[in-house]
């Protein structure tokens, strides 16, 4: 059995355990007999997904800084589900875009930041990405504040071969 090391800076041990259990289960389901095997096809799939994730995560920061909710949410599938840090569940790209637009209108504005993956795992036709964010915001009152968190994102390859987000959990 393949062991999974999850480097995490989570301040919520229960959530860390939940994420680790979820990812371990995904690994066990990813190949016959419960043994994860890496083939050249799997490596190519992960490399393709990683390129997309890097581009999407970088572009999300650019779009958020520009106040462009449409651009910030284009990586989501039409049927995507997004779970916010406070537990709100959004269904569909349109609803996710509306939330992002509303948050942009209310402030604060993103000054700078990054979304960085800490790991990827191929499980069948899906790729699980987990990582962390580090963001700096400016409130309407001019106060600068920093936030940090973690995320778990599930990606699938669409029929036209591009990668899209089908599930996103912000921690």
N, C-alpha and C positions, 0 to 999 in steps of 0.2 A: 504494500500500500504506500502511496506517495504521501509524504508529510507536507503540510502547508504551513509556511511561516508567514504570519501577518504582522508586519511592522505597523504599529498603531500608536497614535498619540491621543486616543480617545479618553475622555474624562468620564465616560459612562461604561463601567466594566460589564454591566448586563448587556448593553448593546454590542460591545466587543465580542462577548461570548456568542450572542445571537448571530452576528456577522460571520464569525469563525465557523459556527455550526452550519450555517447556510452554505458557505463556500466549500466546506469539507464534504457535505452531502452532494453538492454539485460535482465535485471531483469524482466521487464514488459512482455517480450516475453517468459520467462522461465516457466510460468505456466498458466493454464486456468484462464480467468477472470482478468488477470493482477496482481494477488496476488502471490508472491513468497512463497512457502511452503517448509519446510525442512522435509524430511522423513528420516528414518534410511538408506534407500538405497542411498539417496542423500548424507547423511553424510559419508557413506562408500565410495562413489565415490569420494567425495572431499578429504577424507583421503588418498585414493590410489593415487590420482593425486598429492597431496601435498608431499607425500613421493618421488614420481618421480621427481617433480620439485626441491626439496631440493637436491636430488642426482645429477640431471643434472646441476643445477646451480653451485654446488660445483665442479663437474667434469669439467665444462667449464673452471673454473679458473685454475685447475691443467693442463688441456690440453693446454691452452694458454701459461702457464708458460713453458711447455715442448716444445712449438713450433709445436704441433700436430694438424693441421687444420682438419684432418679427424675425429679425436676423438672429437674435439670441436664442430663439426656440426652433429654428429650422431643422435641427438635427433630430427632433422628436418625431416619432412615427405618428400618423394620424390617430392611432388607437393607443398611444402611450399613456402610462399612468405615472404620476409624479406624487410623491409623498413629501410634504414640506417638513421642516424641522419641528414645527409645532403639531404635526400629525394630520394636517389637512390633506385630503386625497383629491387630486385633480385628474380627470379622465379626458384624454384627447388633447392634441396639439393646440387647438383653438382655445380651450379653457386654460391651458398652461400659459399661452401667450397673453391672454387677458390678465391673468394674475401678474405676470412680469410687467406688463404695461401699467397696471394699477400701482404696483410697487414703485415703478419709475416715476410716475406722476406724483406720488406722495413723498418721495425721497426716502432715504438719502441717496446721493449720487455716488456711483463708484468712481474712485480716483485711480486706483491701481489694484492689481492682485494677480493671483494665479490659481489654477486648478491643476493639481499634480496627481498622476496616478501612482499608487504604491504597489499595485499588482494587477495582473490580468490572468484570467483563467478561461480556457475554451471548454465548454460543456455542450457537446452535441453541436447544434447550429447556432448556439449563443456564445457571446463573450461577456464575462463578468469583469467589470473594472471597479476597483475600490481605490480610494485616494483621499486627499485632503485639500482644503482650500485655505487661502490666506488672502484676505481682502481688506482694503482701506477705503472708507466711505467718508463723504462730507455731508453733514446734515444741512437742512434748510437754514439753520441758525449759524452755519459756518464751522461747527465743531467737527474735528477729524476724529474718527474712531476706527478701530481695527476689529475684525472678526476672523474667526478660524473655525473650521469644522471638518467633517468627514462626509463622504458620499459613497454609495454603492449604486452602480449603473449597469443595466443589462442592455446589451446591444444585439441586434440581429442584422443579417445581411438581407436587404430588400430584394425584390425580384429584379431590379435593374442593377444589382451588385453593389450598391452603396450601403454603408453601415448606418443604422438609425437606432435611436434610443427607444426602447419599449418600456423600460421601468427605470425610475430614478428615485432613490431614497436619500434624503439629506439628513445627516445626523448632527 
